[in-house]
Amino acid sequence: MKPADETMMRPAALELVVNGERRSIAVGTLQEALGVLGYGDVKVATALNGVFVAANRRAETELATGDRIEIVAPRQGG
C-alpha cells in the first residue's frame, strides 16, 4: 500500500487579507492561519470579515479566499 500523497492532504492556498495586507497561505481554519502567520502561542484578539472570533472558536472557523482577518495583540503600559 502506498503512503498518501502529501499534496492531496494539504489545503490549497487561499488569498486572504491579513491586517490589510494580501497574503496567500495554505490553511483551512483561522487557528491554522494564526500558526502559519507566527501567532501560534501569542494571546491575540481576532476578527473574520469584521466579526469577532473567540479563541475557543478559531479551530472550527473555516476560511475562504477573500476573507479578511484582523489580528490584534494586547498592549502593555499605561
mmCIF file of the N, C-alpha and C atoms, coordinates in Angstrom:
data_MODEL
# 
_entry.id   MODEL 
# 
loop_
_atom_site.group_PDB 
_atom_site.id 
_atom_site.type_symbol 
_atom_site.label_atom_id 
_atom_site.label_alt_id 
_atom_site.label_comp_id 
_atom_site.label_asym_id 
_atom_site.label_entity_id 
_atom_site.label_seq_id 
_atom_site.pdbx_PDB_ins_code 
_atom_site.Cartn_x 
_atom_site.Cartn_y 
_atom_site.Cartn_z 
_atom_site.occupancy 
_atom_site.B_iso_or_equiv 
_atom_site.pdbx_formal_charge 
_atom_site.auth_seq_id 
_atom_site.auth_comp_id 
_atom_site.auth_asym_id 
_atom_site.auth_atom_id 
_atom_site.pdbx_PDB_model_num 
ATOM 1   N N  . MET A 1 1  ? 0.843   -1.184 0.000  1.00 0.00 ? 1  MET A N  1 
ATOM 2   C CA . MET A 1 1  ? 0.000   0.000  0.000  1.00 0.00 ? 1  MET A CA 1 
ATOM 3   C C  . MET A 1 1  ? 0.883   1.241  0.000  1.00 0.00 ? 1  MET A C  1 
ATOM 4   N N  . LYS A 1 2  ? 0.611   2.189  -0.891 1.00 0.00 ? 2  LYS A N  1 
ATOM 5   C CA . LYS A 1 2  ? 1.394   3.409  -0.998 1.00 0.00 ? 2  LYS A CA 1 
ATOM 6   C C  . LYS A 1 2  ? 0.984   4.410  0.074  1.00 0.00 ? 2  LYS A C  1 
ATOM 7   N N  . PRO A 1 3  ? 1.958   5.211  0.596  1.00 0.00 ? 3  PRO A N  1 
ATOM 8   C CA . PRO A 1 3  ? 1.580   6.271  1.533  1.00 0.00 ? 3  PRO A CA 1 
ATOM 9   C C  . PRO A 1 3  ? 0.787   7.349  0.794  1.00 0.00 ? 3  PRO A C  1 
ATOM 10  N N  . ALA A 1 4  ? -0.062  8.036  1.524  1.00 0.00 ? 4  ALA A N  1 
ATOM 11  C CA . ALA A 1 4  ? -0.877  9.101  0.933  1.00 0.00 ? 4  ALA A CA 1 
ATOM 12  C C  . ALA A 1 4  ? 0.016   10.215 0.413  1.00 0.00 ? 4  ALA A C  1 
ATOM 13  N N  . ASP A 1 5  ? -0.339  10.758 -0.704 1.00 0.00 ? 5  ASP A N  1 
ATOM 14  C CA . ASP A 1 5  ? 0.398   11.877 -1.287 1.00 0.00 ? 5  ASP A CA 1 
ATOM 15  C C  . ASP A 1 5  ? 0.144   13.116 -0.434 1.00 0.00 ? 5  ASP A C  1 
ATOM 16  N N  . GLU A 1 6  ? 1.218   13.705 0.101  1.00 0.00 ? 6  GLU A N  1 
ATOM 17  C CA . GLU A 1 6  ? 1.086   14.853 0.991  1.00 0.00 ? 6  GLU A CA 1 
ATOM 18  C C  . GLU A 1 6  ? 0.382   16.021 0.334  1.00 0.00 ? 6  GLU A C  1 
ATOM 19  N N  . THR A 1 7  ? 0.566   16.219 -0.947 1.00 0.00 ? 7  THR A N  1 
ATOM 20  C CA . THR A 1 7  ? -0.073  17.351 -1.607 1.00 0.00 ? 7  THR A CA 1 
ATOM 21  C C  . THR A 1 7  ? -1.585  17.190 -1.646 1.00 0.00 ? 7  THR A C  1 
ATOM 22  N N  . MET A 1 8  ? -2.075  15.994 -1.575 1.00 0.00 ? 8  MET A N  1 
ATOM 23  C CA . MET A 1 8  ? -3.508  15.758 -1.561 1.00 0.00 ? 8  MET A CA 1 
ATOM 24  C C  . MET A 1 8  ? -4.107  16.072 -0.195 1.00 0.00 ? 8  MET A C  1 
ATOM 25  N N  . MET A 1 9  ? -3.280  16.066 0.841  1.00 0.00 ? 9  MET A N  1 
ATOM 26  C CA . MET A 1 9  ? -3.778  16.263 2.198  1.00 0.00 ? 9  MET A CA 1 
ATOM 27  C C  . MET A 1 9  ? -3.757  17.735 2.616  1.00 0.00 ? 9  MET A C  1 
ATOM 28  N N  . ARG A 1 10 ? -2.950  18.568 1.959  1.00 0.00 ? 10 ARG A N  1 
ATOM 29  C CA . ARG A 1 10 ? -2.845  19.974 2.308  1.00 0.00 ? 10 ARG A CA 1 
ATOM 30  C C  . ARG A 1 10 ? -3.924  20.772 1.609  1.00 0.00 ? 10 ARG A C  1 
ATOM 31  N N  . PRO A 1 11 ? -4.484  21.792 2.297  1.00 0.00 ? 11 PRO A N  1 
ATOM 32  C CA . PRO A 1 11 ? -5.464  22.641 1.618  1.00 0.00 ? 11 PRO A CA 1 
ATOM 33  C C  . PRO A 1 11 ? -4.771  23.504 0.561  1.00 0.00 ? 11 PRO A C  1 
ATOM 34  N N  . ALA A 1 12 ? -5.524  23.920 -0.428 1.00 0.00 ? 12 ALA A N  1 
ATOM 35  C CA . ALA A 1 12 ? -4.988  24.827 -1.438 1.00 0.00 ? 12 ALA A CA 1 
ATOM 36  C C  . ALA A 1 12 ? -4.738  26.189 -0.806 1.00 0.00 ? 12 ALA A C  1 
ATOM 37  N N  . ALA A 1 13 ? -3.813  26.931 -1.359 1.00 0.00 ? 13 ALA A N  1 
ATOM 38  C CA . ALA A 1 13 ? -3.525  28.266 -0.839 1.00 0.00 ? 13 ALA A CA 1 
ATOM 39  C C  . ALA A 1 13 ? -4.745  29.164 -1.020 1.00 0.00 ? 13 ALA A C  1 
ATOM 40  N N  . LEU A 1 14 ? -5.042  29.906 0.024  1.00 0.00 ? 14 LEU A N  1 
ATOM 41  C CA . LEU A 1 14 ? -6.147  30.857 -0.008 1.00 0.00 ? 14 LEU A CA 1 
ATOM 42  C C  . LEU A 1 14 ? -5.582  32.261 -0.127 1.00 0.00 ? 14 LEU A C  1 
ATOM 43  N N  . GLU A 1 15 ? -6.260  33.109 -0.867 1.00 0.00 ? 15 GLU A N  1 
ATOM 44  C CA . GLU A 1 15 ? -5.906  34.519 -0.964 1.00 0.00 ? 15 GLU A CA 1 
ATOM 45  C C  . GLU A 1 15 ? -6.696  35.236 0.132  1.00 0.00 ? 15 GLU A C  1 
ATOM 46  N N  . LEU A 1 16 ? -5.995  35.705 1.152  1.00 0.00 ? 16 LEU A N  1 
ATOM 47  C CA . LEU A 1 16 ? -6.613  36.352 2.313  1.00 0.00 ? 16 LEU A CA 1 
ATOM 48  C C  . LEU A 1 16 ? -6.064  37.764 2.460  1.00 0.00 ? 16 LEU A C  1 
ATOM 49  N N  . VAL A 1 17 ? -6.769  38.582 3.225  1.00 0.00 ? 17 VAL A N  1 
ATOM 50  C CA . VAL A 1 17 ? -6.265  39.893 3.606  1.00 0.00 ? 17 VAL A CA 1 
ATOM 51  C C  . VAL A 1 17 ? -6.068  39.846 5.114  1.00 0.00 ? 17 VAL A C  1 
ATOM 52  N N  . VAL A 1 18 ? -4.810  39.972 5.558  1.00 0.00 ? 18 VAL A N  1 
ATOM 53  C CA . VAL A 1 18 ? -4.471  39.889 6.973  1.00 0.00 ? 18 VAL A CA 1 
ATOM 54  C C  . VAL A 1 18 ? -3.966  41.251 7.431  1.00 0.00 ? 18 VAL A C  1 
ATOM 55  N N  . ASN A 1 19 ? -4.717  41.874 8.326  1.00 0.00 ? 19 ASN A N  1 
ATOM 56  C CA . ASN A 1 19 ? -4.379  43.222 8.808  1.00 0.00 ? 19 ASN A CA 1 
ATOM 57  C C  . ASN A 1 19 ? -4.093  44.174 7.646  1.00 0.00 ? 19 ASN A C  1 
ATOM 58  N N  . GLY A 1 20 ? -4.929  44.091 6.627  1.00 0.00 ? 20 GLY A N  1 
ATOM 59  C CA . GLY A 1 20 ? -4.830  44.991 5.488  1.00 0.00 ? 20 GLY A CA 1 
ATOM 60  C C  . GLY A 1 20 ? -3.842  44.585 4.413  1.00 0.00 ? 20 GLY A C  1 
ATOM 61  N N  . GLU A 1 21 ? -3.112  43.489 4.618  1.00 0.00 ? 21 GLU A N  1 
ATOM 62  C CA . GLU A 1 21 ? -2.104  43.038 3.662  1.00 0.00 ? 21 GLU A CA 1 
ATOM 63  C C  . GLU A 1 21 ? -2.552  41.751 2.988  1.00 0.00 ? 21 GLU A C  1 
ATOM 64  N N  . ARG A 1 22 ? -2.476  41.705 1.677  1.00 0.00 ? 22 ARG A N  1 
ATOM 65  C CA . ARG A 1 22 ? -2.846  40.486 0.947  1.00 0.00 ? 22 ARG A CA 1 
ATOM 66  C C  . ARG A 1 22 ? -1.813  39.399 1.198  1.00 0.00 ? 22 ARG A C  1 
ATOM 67  N N  . ARG A 1 23 ? -2.311  38.205 1.521  1.00 0.00 ? 23 ARG A N  1 
ATOM 68  C CA . ARG A 1 23 ? -1.434  37.053 1.788  1.00 0.00 ? 23 ARG A CA 1 
ATOM 69  C C  . ARG A 1 23 ? -2.009  35.833 1.104  1.00 0.00 ? 23 ARG A C  1 
ATOM 70  N N  . SER A 1 24 ? -1.143  34.939 0.676  1.00 0.00 ? 24 SER A N  1 
ATOM 71  C CA . SER A 1 24 ? -1.551  33.669 0.093  1.00 0.00 ? 24 SER A CA 1 
ATOM 72  C C  . SER A 1 24 ? -0.980  32.573 0.984  1.00 0.00 ? 24 SER A C  1 
ATOM 73  N N  . ILE A 1 25 ? -1.844  31.865 1.707  1.00 0.00 ? 25 ILE A N  1 
ATOM 74  C CA . ILE A 1 25 ? -1.383  30.814 2.621  1.00 0.00 ? 25 ILE A CA 1 
ATOM 75  C C  . ILE A 1 25 ? -2.275  29.581 2.493  1.00 0.00 ? 25 ILE A C  1 
ATOM 76  N N  . ALA A 1 26 ? -1.662  28.423 2.687  1.00 0.00 ? 26 ALA A N  1 
ATOM 77  C CA . ALA A 1 26 ? -2.380  27.151 2.577  1.00 0.00 ? 26 ALA A CA 1 
ATOM 78  C C  . ALA A 1 26 ? -2.850  26.722 3.967  1.00 0.00 ? 26 ALA A C  1 
ATOM 79  N N  . VAL A 1 27 ? -4.049  27.145 4.315  1.00 0.00 ? 27 VAL A N  1 
ATOM 80  C CA . VAL A 1 27 ? -4.654  26.795 5.596  1.00 0.00 ? 27 VAL A CA 1 
ATOM 81  C C  . VAL A 1 27 ? -6.139  26.533 5.381  1.00 0.00 ? 27 VAL A C  1 
ATOM 82  N N  . GLY A 1 28 ? -6.748  25.911 6.378  1.00 0.00 ? 28 GLY A N  1 
ATOM 83  C CA . GLY A 1 28 ? -8.179  25.665 6.308  1.00 0.00 ? 28 GLY A CA 1 
ATOM 84  C C  . GLY A 1 28 ? -8.966  26.425 7.345  1.00 0.00 ? 28 GLY A C  1 
ATOM 85  N N  . THR A 1 29 ? -8.330  26.683 8.506  1.00 0.00 ? 29 THR A N  1 
ATOM 86  C CA . THR A 1 29 ? -9.047  27.332 9.597  1.00 0.00 ? 29 THR A CA 1 
ATOM 87  C C  . THR A 1 29 ? -8.297  28.569 10.090 1.00 0.00 ? 29 THR A C  1 
ATOM 88  N N  . LEU A 1 30 ? -8.983  29.363 10.870 1.00 0.00 ? 30 LEU A N  1 
ATOM 89  C CA . LEU A 1 30 ? -8.373  30.545 11.460 1.00 0.00 ? 30 LEU A CA 1 
ATOM 90  C C  . LEU A 1 30 ? -7.233  30.147 12.392 1.00 0.00 ? 30 LEU A C  1 
ATOM 91  N N  . GLN A 1 31 ? -7.391  29.085 13.154 1.00 0.00 ? 31 GLN A N  1 
ATOM 92  C CA . GLN A 1 31 ? -6.328  28.613 14.056 1.00 0.00 ? 31 GLN A CA 1 
ATOM 93  C C  . GLN A 1 31 ? -5.067  28.246 13.262 1.00 0.00 ? 31 GLN A C  1 
ATOM 94  N N  . GLU A 1 32 ? -5.235  27.552 12.151 1.00 0.00 ? 32 GLU A N  1 
ATOM 95  C CA . GLU A 1 32 ? -4.092  27.196 11.313 1.00 0.00 ? 32 GLU A CA 1 
ATOM 96  C C  . GLU A 1 32 ? -3.426  28.454 10.760 1.00 0.00 ? 32 GLU A C  1 
ATOM 97  N N  . ALA A 1 33 ? -4.219  29.423 10.356 1.00 0.00 ? 33 ALA A N  1 
ATOM 98  C CA . ALA A 1 33 ? -3.665  30.670 9.819  1.00 0.00 ? 33 ALA A CA 1 
ATOM 99  C C  . ALA A 1 33 ? -2.824  31.373 10.873 1.00 0.00 ? 33 ALA A C  1 
ATOM 100 N N  . LEU A 1 34 ? -3.303  31.422 12.114 1.00 0.00 ? 34 LEU A N  1 
ATOM 101 C CA . LEU A 1 34 ? -2.530  32.060 13.181 1.00 0.00 ? 34 LEU A CA 1 
ATOM 102 C C  . LEU A 1 34 ? -1.183  31.375 13.362 1.00 0.00 ? 34 LEU A C  1 
ATOM 103 N N  . GLY A 1 35 ? -1.167  30.056 13.288 1.00 0.00 ? 35 GLY A N  1 
ATOM 104 C CA . GLY A 1 35 ? 0.084   29.325 13.421 1.00 0.00 ? 35 GLY A CA 1 
ATOM 105 C C  . GLY A 1 35 ? 1.045   29.642 12.294 1.00 0.00 ? 35 GLY A C  1 
ATOM 106 N N  . VAL A 1 36 ? 0.566   29.617 11.068 1.00 0.00 ? 36 VAL A N  1 
ATOM 107 C CA . VAL A 1 36 ? 1.399   29.900 9.902  1.00 0.00 ? 36 VAL A CA 1 
ATOM 108 C C  . VAL A 1 36 ? 1.925   31.338 9.940  1.00 0.00 ? 36 VAL A C  1 
ATOM 109 N N  . LEU A 1 37 ? 1.121   32.250 10.452 1.00 0.00 ? 37 LEU A N  1 
ATOM 110 C CA . LEU A 1 37 ? 1.498   33.660 10.497 1.00 0.00 ? 37 LEU A CA 1 
ATOM 111 C C  . LEU A 1 37 ? 2.373   34.015 11.702 1.00 0.00 ? 37 LEU A C  1 
ATOM 112 N N  . GLY A 1 38 ? 2.681   33.018 12.542 1.00 0.00 ? 38 GLY A N  1 
ATOM 113 C CA . GLY A 1 38 ? 3.580   33.248 13.670 1.00 0.00 ? 38 GLY A CA 1 
ATOM 114 C C  . GLY A 1 38 ? 2.915   33.667 14.964 1.00 0.00 ? 38 GLY A C  1 
ATOM 115 N N  . TYR A 1 39 ? 1.591   33.493 15.059 1.00 0.00 ? 39 TYR A N  1 
ATOM 116 C CA . TYR A 1 39 ? 0.862   33.857 16.269 1.00 0.00 ? 39 TYR A CA 1 
ATOM 117 C C  . TYR A 1 39 ? 0.426   32.637 17.071 1.00 0.00 ? 39 TYR A C  1 
ATOM 118 N N  . GLY A 1 40 ? 1.021   31.492 16.825 1.00 0.00 ? 40 GLY A N  1 
ATOM 119 C CA . GLY A 1 40 ? 0.589   30.242 17.430 1.00 0.00 ? 40 GLY A CA 1 
ATOM 120 C C  . GLY A 1 40 ? 0.280   30.296 18.912 1.00 0.00 ? 40 GLY A C  1 
ATOM 121 N N  . ASP A 1 41 ? 1.218   30.752 19.745 1.00 0.00 ? 41 ASP A N  1 
ATOM 122 C CA . ASP A 1 41 ? 1.018   30.761 21.197 1.00 0.00 ? 41 ASP A CA 1 
ATOM 123 C C  . ASP A 1 41 ? 0.815   32.162 21.766 1.00 0.00 ? 41 ASP A C  1 
ATOM 124 N N  . VAL A 1 42 ? 0.712   33.154 20.896 1.00 0.00 ? 42 VAL A N  1 
ATOM 125 C CA . VAL A 1 42 ? 0.558   34.535 21.343 1.00 0.00 ? 42 VAL A CA 1 
ATOM 126 C C  . VAL A 1 42 ? -0.916  34.818 21.629 1.00 0.00 ? 42 VAL A C  1 
ATOM 127 N N  . LYS A 1 43 ? -1.180  35.510 22.724 1.00 0.00 ? 43 LYS A N  1 
ATOM 128 C CA . LYS A 1 43 ? -2.565  35.887 23.044 1.00 0.00 ? 43 LYS A CA 1 
ATOM 129 C C  . LYS A 1 43 ? -2.942  37.077 22.173 1.00 0.00 ? 43 LYS A C  1 
ATOM 130 N N  . VAL A 1 44 ? -3.928  36.868 21.313 1.00 0.00 ? 44 VAL A N  1 
ATOM 131 C CA . VAL A 1 44 ? -4.390  37.908 20.402 1.00 0.00 ? 44 VAL A CA 1 
ATOM 132 C C  . VAL A 1 44 ? -5.910  37.892 20.337 1.00 0.00 ? 44 VAL A C  1 
ATOM 133 N N  . ALA A 1 45 ? -6.463  38.986 19.844 1.00 0.00 ? 45 ALA A N  1 
ATOM 134 C CA . ALA A 1 45 ? -7.887  39.045 19.512 1.00 0.00 ? 45 ALA A CA 1 
ATOM 135 C C  . ALA A 1 45 ? -7.977  38.896 18.000 1.00 0.00 ? 45 ALA A C  1 
ATOM 136 N N  . THR A 1 46 ? -9.023  38.230 17.540 1.00 0.00 ? 46 THR A N  1 
ATOM 137 C CA . THR A 1 46 ? -9.174  38.021 16.103 1.00 0.00 ? 46 THR A CA 1 
ATOM 138 C C  . THR A 1 46 ? -10.576 38.384 15.638 1.00 0.00 ? 46 THR A C  1 
ATOM 139 N N  . ALA A 1 47 ? -10.635 38.844 14.398 1.00 0.00 ? 47 ALA A N  1 
ATOM 140 C CA . ALA A 1 47 ? -11.916 39.095 13.740 1.00 0.00 ? 47 ALA A CA 1 
ATOM 141 C C  . ALA A 1 47 ? -11.823 38.544 12.329 1.00 0.00 ? 47 ALA A C  1 
ATOM 142 N N  . LEU A 1 48 ? -12.916 38.011 11.852 1.00 0.00 ? 48 LEU A N  1 
ATOM 143 C CA . LEU A 1 48 ? -13.001 37.484 10.497 1.00 0.00 ? 48 LEU A CA 1 
ATOM 144 C C  . LEU A 1 48 ? -14.119 38.231 9.786  1.00 0.00 ? 48 LEU A C  1 
ATOM 145 N N  . ASN A 1 49 ? -13.759 38.952 8.745  1.00 0.00 ? 49 ASN A N  1 
ATOM 146 C CA . ASN A 1 49 ? -14.728 39.750 7.990  1.00 0.00 ? 49 ASN A CA 1 
ATOM 147 C C  . ASN A 1 49 ? -15.516 40.696 8.894  1.00 0.00 ? 49 ASN A C  1 
ATOM 148 N N  . GLY A 1 50 ? -14.808 41.286 9.869  1.00 0.00 ? 50 GLY A N  1 
ATOM 149 C CA . GLY A 1 50 ? -15.410 42.280 10.753 1.00 0.00 ? 50 GLY A CA 1 
ATOM 150 C C  . GLY A 1 50 ? -16.157 41.726 11.952 1.00 0.00 ? 50 GLY A C  1 
ATOM 151 N N  . VAL A 1 51 ? -16.155 40.408 12.119 1.00 0.00 ? 51 VAL A N  1 
ATOM 152 C CA . VAL A 1 51 ? -16.869 39.776 13.235 1.00 0.00 ? 51 VAL A CA 1 
ATOM 153 C C  . VAL A 1 51 ? -15.859 39.135 14.182 1.00 0.00 ? 51 VAL A C  1 
ATOM 154 N N  . PHE A 1 52 ? -15.924 39.500 15.474 1.00 0.00 ? 52 PHE A N  1 
ATOM 155 C CA . PHE A 1 52 ? -15.023 38.946 16.481 1.00 0.00 ? 52 PHE A CA 1 
ATOM 156 C C  . PHE A 1 52 ? -15.131 37.420 16.504 1.00 0.00 ? 52 PHE A C  1 
ATOM 157 N N  . VAL A 1 53 ? -13.967 36.747 16.620 1.00 0.00 ? 53 VAL A N  1 
ATOM 158 C CA . VAL A 1 53 ? -13.933 35.287 16.746 1.00 0.00 ? 53 VAL A CA 1 
ATOM 159 C C  . VAL A 1 53 ? -13.194 34.962 18.039 1.00 0.00 ? 53 VAL A C  1 
ATOM 160 N N  . ALA A 1 54 ? -13.889 34.342 18.983 1.00 0.00 ? 54 ALA A N  1 
ATOM 161 C CA . ALA A 1 54 ? -13.298 33.964 20.269 1.00 0.00 ? 54 ALA A CA 1 
ATOM 162 C C  . ALA A 1 54 ? -12.241 32.886 20.065 1.00 0.00 ? 54 ALA A C  1 
ATOM 163 N N  . ALA A 1 55 ? -11.257 32.860 20.948 1.00 0.00 ? 55 ALA A N  1 
ATOM 164 C CA . ALA A 1 55 ? -10.147 31.901 20.847 1.00 0.00 ? 55 ALA A CA 1 
ATOM 165 C C  . ALA A 1 55 ? -10.648 30.463 20.763 1.00 0.00 ? 55 ALA A C  1 
ATOM 166 N N  . ASN A 1 56 ? -11.682 30.126 21.517 1.00 0.00 ? 56 ASN A N  1 
ATOM 167 C CA . ASN A 1 56 ? -12.166 28.745 21.525 1.00 0.00 ? 56 ASN A CA 1 
ATOM 168 C C  . ASN A 1 56 ? -12.962 28.376 20.270 1.00 0.00 ? 56 ASN A C  1 
ATOM 169 N N  . ARG A 1 57 ? -13.154 29.326 19.343 1.00 0.00 ? 57 ARG A N  1 
ATOM 170 C CA . ARG A 1 57 ? -13.880 29.054 18.094 1.00 0.00 ? 57 ARG A CA 1 
ATOM 171 C C  . ARG A 1 57 ? -12.975 29.053 16.865 1.00 0.00 ? 57 ARG A C  1 
ATOM 172 N N  . ARG A 1 58 ? -11.708 29.389 17.057 1.00 0.00 ? 58 ARG A N  1 
ATOM 173 C CA . ARG A 1 58 ? -10.800 29.536 15.913 1.00 0.00 ? 58 ARG A CA 1 
ATOM 174 C C  . ARG A 1 58 ? -10.551 28.230 15.168 1.00 0.00 ? 58 ARG A C  1 
ATOM 175 N N  . ALA A 1 59 ? -10.430 27.130 15.886 1.00 0.00 ? 59 ALA A N  1 
ATOM 176 C CA . ALA A 1 59 ? -10.136 25.837 15.254 1.00 0.00 ? 59 ALA A CA 1 
ATOM 177 C C  . ALA A 1 59 ? -11.290 25.361 14.365 1.00 0.00 ? 59 ALA A C  1 
ATOM 178 N N  . GLU A 1 60 ? -12.491 25.813 14.640 1.00 0.00 ? 60 GLU A N  1 
ATOM 179 C CA . GLU A 1 60 ? -13.653 25.399 13.847 1.00 0.00 ? 60 GLU A CA 1 
ATOM 180 C C  . GLU A 1 60 ? -14.091 26.474 12.846 1.00 0.00 ? 60 GLU A C  1 
ATOM 181 N N  . THR A 1 61 ? -13.384 27.590 12.819 1.00 0.00 ? 61 THR A N  1 
ATOM 182 C CA . THR A 1 61 ? -13.737 28.687 11.920 1.00 0.00 ? 61 THR A CA 1 
ATOM 183 C C  . THR A 1 61 ? -12.980 28.519 10.602 1.00 0.00 ? 61 THR A C  1 
ATOM 184 N N  . GLU A 1 62 ? -13.695 28.057 9.582  1.00 0.00 ? 62 GLU A N  1 
ATOM 185 C CA . GLU A 1 62 ? -13.080 27.792 8.293  1.00 0.00 ? 62 GLU A CA 1 
ATOM 186 C C  . GLU A 1 62 ? -12.923 29.081 7.494  1.00 0.00 ? 62 GLU A C  1 
ATOM 187 N N  . LEU A 1 63 ? -11.870 29.112 6.704  1.00 0.00 ? 63 LEU A N  1 
ATOM 188 C CA . LEU A 1 63 ? -11.560 30.284 5.892  1.00 0.00 ? 63 LEU A CA 1 
ATOM 189 C C  . LEU A 1 63 ? -11.842 30.013 4.430  1.00 0.00 ? 63 LEU A C  1 
ATOM 190 N N  . ALA A 1 64 ? -12.057 31.092 3.678  1.00 0.00 ? 64 ALA A N  1 
ATOM 191 C CA . ALA A 1 64 ? -12.268 31.009 2.236  1.00 0.00 ? 64 ALA A CA 1 
ATOM 192 C C  . ALA A 1 64 ? -11.505 32.150 1.569  1.00 0.00 ? 64 ALA A C  1 
ATOM 193 N N  . THR A 1 65 ? -11.154 31.952 0.322  1.00 0.00 ? 65 THR A N  1 
ATOM 194 C CA . THR A 1 65 ? -10.473 33.006 -0.422 1.00 0.00 ? 65 THR A CA 1 
ATOM 195 C C  . THR A 1 65 ? -11.284 34.298 -0.339 1.00 0.00 ? 65 THR A C  1 
ATOM 196 N N  . GLY A 1 66 ? -10.558 35.393 -0.091 1.00 0.00 ? 66 GLY A N  1 
ATOM 197 C CA . GLY A 1 66 ? -11.200 36.705 0.004  1.00 0.00 ? 66 GLY A CA 1 
ATOM 198 C C  . GLY A 1 66 ? -11.514 37.130 1.424  1.00 0.00 ? 66 GLY A C  1 
ATOM 199 N N  . ASP A 1 67 ? -11.404 36.208 2.385  1.00 0.00 ? 67 ASP A N  1 
ATOM 200 C CA . ASP A 1 67 ? -11.691 36.562 3.779  1.00 0.00 ? 67 ASP A CA 1 
ATOM 201 C C  . ASP A 1 67 ? -10.707 37.614 4.272  1.00 0.00 ? 67 ASP A C  1 
ATOM 202 N N  . ARG A 1 68 ? -11.195 38.464 5.182  1.00 0.00 ? 68 ARG A N  1 
ATOM 203 C CA . ARG A 1 68 ? -10.375 39.490 5.811  1.00 0.00 ? 68 ARG A CA 1 
ATOM 204 C C  . ARG A 1 68 ? -10.199 39.128 7.281  1.00 0.00 ? 68 ARG A C  1 
ATOM 205 N N  . ILE A 1 69 ? -8.942  38.957 7.688  1.00 0.00 ? 69 ILE A N  1 
ATOM 206 C CA . ILE A 1 69 ? -8.613  38.608 9.070  1.00 0.00 ? 69 ILE A CA 1 
ATOM 207 C C  . ILE A 1 69 ? -7.941  39.802 9.726  1.00 0.00 ? 69 ILE A C  1 
ATOM 208 N N  . GLU A 1 70 ? -8.408  40.146 10.906 1.00 0.00 ? 70 GLU A N  1 
ATOM 209 C CA . GLU A 1 70 ? -7.743  41.177 11.717 1.00 0.00 ? 70 GLU A CA 1 
ATOM 210 C C  . GLU A 1 70 ? -7.200  40.487 12.958 1.00 0.00 ? 70 GLU A C  1 
ATOM 211 N N  . ILE A 1 71 ? -5.929  40.749 13.256 1.00 0.00 ? 71 ILE A N  1 
ATOM 212 C CA . ILE A 1 71 ? -5.256  40.171 14.422 1.00 0.00 ? 71 ILE A CA 1 
ATOM 213 C C  . ILE A 1 71 ? -4.707  41.328 15.246 1.00 0.00 ? 71 ILE A C  1 
ATOM 214 N N  . VAL A 1 72 ? -5.133  41.395 16.502 1.00 0.00 ? 72 VAL A N  1 
ATOM 215 C CA . VAL A 1 72 ? -4.714  42.485 17.380 1.00 0.00 ? 72 VAL A CA 1 
ATOM 216 C C  . VAL A 1 72 ? -4.099  41.899 18.644 1.00 0.00 ? 72 VAL A C  1 
ATOM 217 N N  . ALA A 1 73 ? -2.846  42.276 18.909 1.00 0.00 ? 73 ALA A N  1 
ATOM 218 C CA . ALA A 1 73 ? -2.173  41.850 20.135 1.00 0.00 ? 73 ALA A CA 1 
ATOM 219 C C  . ALA A 1 73 ? -2.397  42.927 21.199 1.00 0.00 ? 73 ALA A C  1 
ATOM 220 N N  . PRO A 1 74 ? -2.641  42.504 22.451 1.00 0.00 ? 74 PRO A N  1 
ATOM 221 C CA . PRO A 1 74 ? -2.842  43.494 23.504 1.00 0.00 ? 74 PRO A CA 1 
ATOM 222 C C  . PRO A 1 74 ? -1.558  44.289 23.770 1.00 0.00 ? 74 PRO A C  1 
ATOM 223 N N  . ARG A 1 75 ? -1.734  45.528 24.189 1.00 0.00 ? 75 ARG A N  1 
ATOM 224 C CA . ARG A 1 75 ? -0.598  46.391 24.521 1.00 0.00 ? 75 ARG A CA 1 
ATOM 225 C C  . ARG A 1 75 ? -0.437  46.474 26.013 1.00 0.00 ? 75 ARG A C  1 
ATOM 226 N N  . GLN A 1 76 ? 0.801   46.694 26.434 1.00 0.00 ? 76 GLN A N  1 
ATOM 227 C CA . GLN A 1 76 ? 1.081   46.883 27.861 1.00 0.00 ? 76 GLN A CA 1 
ATOM 228 C C  . GLN A 1 76 ? 1.528   48.312 28.063 1.00 0.00 ? 76 GLN A C  1 
ATOM 229 N N  . GLY A 1 77 ? 1.422   48.750 29.261 1.00 0.00 ? 77 GLY A N  1 
ATOM 230 C CA . GLY A 1 77 ? 1.862   50.109 29.568 1.00 0.00 ? 77 GLY A CA 1 
ATOM 231 C C  . GLY A 1 77 ? 0.752   50.916 30.191 1.00 0.00 ? 77 GLY A C  1 
ATOM 232 N N  . GLY A 1 78 ? 1.007   52.159 30.389 1.00 0.00 ? 78 GLY A N  1 
ATOM 233 C CA . GLY A 1 78 ? -0.047  52.953 31.000 1.00 0.00 ? 78 GLY A CA 1 
ATOM 234 C C  . GLY A 1 78 ? 0.256   54.408 31.006 1.00 0.00 ? 78 GLY A C  1 
# 
